[in-house]
Amino acid sequence: MKVLKGKILVLALVFGLVSILLLLIFLFYSSIPSSSQNPEWINFTYGNNVLAIAFEGNYVWVGTTGGLVRLDKTTGAMTFYNRANSGLPDNSVQSIAIDKQGNKWIGTWDGGLAKFDGKNWVVYNRANSGLPSNNVYSIAIDKQGNKWIGTGGKRKFVKFDGTNWMIFYTADSGVPNDDILTISIDRYGNKWLGTSGGGLVVYREGGVKLDMQVRK
């Protein structure tokens, strides 16, 4: 009888140690990011709706419906900016462009355009600037540093040189009467505008330049 009790005690101790070991293994692997299971994909879950991405050296700037995120690609550390803890005028960040000086130009859903140098914020909106709408869908910066901005409202397309605002009205320009959701500038300086219902439009001061090489 004593031998049986001894065996039961030993089995109980072994079972307890195995359970503890399994628990430690589970906790260890659950603490490792899911990317370790598949290194081709890493999921960052701050703000499920990602609207904009821009790269600056080792940082990735991410615009979400919950604010702006700066992600360090080396460490994975994230810095969060929103209306509560920064000068970001609206938490829905729709577009990001970075100029040669490292300024981040941030287009928001209803807060206008923000300029962020890493420390200070400057906000441009309908009340304090020539920006025609507080809804900024898209931004692109040309070689001269001009900001080309796509907005909502009747005055969709804007050029900002840092001082002056030039607005392209749909009534007297080739800009379609549709929201400009994306802007890209090619090597010739052509501005390619993607719209919500007016298709693709291209514009260049002095005339559009295209590569029209015929390939046999």
N, C-alpha and C positions, 0 to 999 in steps of 0.2 A: 504493500500500500504506500509506504514511504517512497519507494522507487518510482511508482506511478505519479505521485504528487510532484516528485522532483522533475520527471520528464515533462509534465504539464507546465511547471514553472519555467523550465528551459524553453519550451516551445512558445510560451507567452512572451518571454523576453526577446526571443528571436523575431517573433511576429511584430513586436513593438519597435525593435530596431529597424526592421525592413520597412515598416510603415513610415517611420521618421525619415529614413533614407529616401523613400519614394517621394515624400512631401518636399524634401529639400531639392530633389532633382526637378520636381514640377515647378517650384518657385524659381529656381535658377533659369530654366528655359522660358518660363513665362515672362521673365524680366528682360529677355533678349528681344530686340525689335524683330518684327515679322520679316524684315528684309534678310535676316540671316538664313531663313528658310529658302528664300529665292532672291539672290543678290541682284537680279535684274530689275527688281521693283522695290521701291521704298515708299511707304505711305505716310504722309504728314497730315494729321487730321484737324489742324486748326483752321476752321472755316471750310465747310464741305463744298461751298461754291467758290471756286477760284476763277476770277475774271481776268487777271493780268499777271504777267511774269516778266521780269527784267533782270539782267545779269550785270554785276559790278564786281570784277575781280573774283574774290572768294565768296562773295555774297550773292544770294538770290533774293530779290525783292518780289514779294507775292501780294497781289491785291485780292482780297476776299470780300464777301458780304459782311464780314465781321471785323474788318479793319485791314491794316497793312502789317505784313510780317517780313522781317529780315532773317533769312536763314543762312547760317554759316555752313558751307558745304563740307568743311573739314571736321568740325566737331558735332554738327547737327544742332547746335544751340540756336534757339529762336528768340528774337526780340519782337514784342508785339506793340503796335501803335494803334490807338483808337481815339475817339473824341474825348474819352474820360482822362487819358493819361498823356495826351500830346496835343499838338496844334492841328491835327487832322480834322478837317471841317465836316466830314461825313464818313460813316463807317463802311459804306459800300464803295470800294475802290475798283473802278472800271478800267483804268488804263494807267500805265507807268512808262515813262521814258527818262533816260539819264543822259545829261549833257556832258561835254568834255571837262567841265569843272567838277563833275561829280554830283551836281544838283539833281535831285529826284523830282520830276514833274509828275504830279499825281492827279488824275482826273477822277472825280467822284460823281455819284448819282445825283446828289442834290446840294452839294456844298461848293461847287465850282472847281477851280483848279488850285492845287497847292504846290508850292516849291519848298523842298526840304533839303538842307545842306548837310544833314547829319546831326544838327544841333538846333538850328533855327527854322521856323516855319513862316512862310509868307503865303497868304491866301488871296486869290483873285476871284471875284464873283461879280454878279450883275450890279451890285450896289457900289462897289469901290473901283471898278475897272471897266474896260471896254468889252469884256467877255459878255456875249449876248445871251448866254443861257448858263444856269448853274448845273445843268446835266451834261457832263463831259464824257463822251463815249471813248474817244481815241485821241492819241497824241503821237506825233513823230517829229524828230528834230533833224534839220538838214545840216549840211556841212558848214553853213554860215552861222549856225546856232539859232536859226529861226524855229519857232515852235508852230507846228501845223496842228490844228485842233478841230476835232469833229464833235459837234454838239447836237442837242435836240432843239426843237423849236423851228421857226421859219428861217432863221439865219444859221445855217448848218456848219459852214466852213469858215475857219478863222486863222489868220496868220498873226503871230505875236513875235516881235523882234526884241523884246525885253523892255521896250518903251511904248511903241505904237501898236495899235490893234487895227488890222485890216479885215473887214468882214465881207464875205462873198454872199450876196443875196441870191436867192433862187430865181428872182424875177429878172435879173440882169446879168446872169452868169450861166455857165453850163452845169452848175451844181444842181442835182436833182432834188426834188422836194421830198426827200427821205432822210432819215437819220443816218449819219456817217458812223458806222460801227467800227471801222478799222482803217488805218492809213499806213502806207508803206512808201518809202522813197528809194528810188533806184539810183544807179551810179550817174545817170544823166540829170538827176534832180527832178524827174517826173514824180508827181504825187499820185499814187494809186489809191483811190477811195472805194471802199466796199460799203455799200448802202443796205438798208433794211428792205428796200423794195424797188430801188432804181438801178440795180445791177452794179457793174464796175465802171468807174469813171476815172480818167487820167487827166491831170492838169500840170502844166509847166509854164512859168512866166517866160515869155518870149517864144513860146511854141513847143509842142510836145516833140521829143526825140525818141525814136524807137529803132531797135535793130530789126531791119527788114531783109536779112540775108536769105537768099533762096538756096535751099539745100537740095542737091540732086541725090 
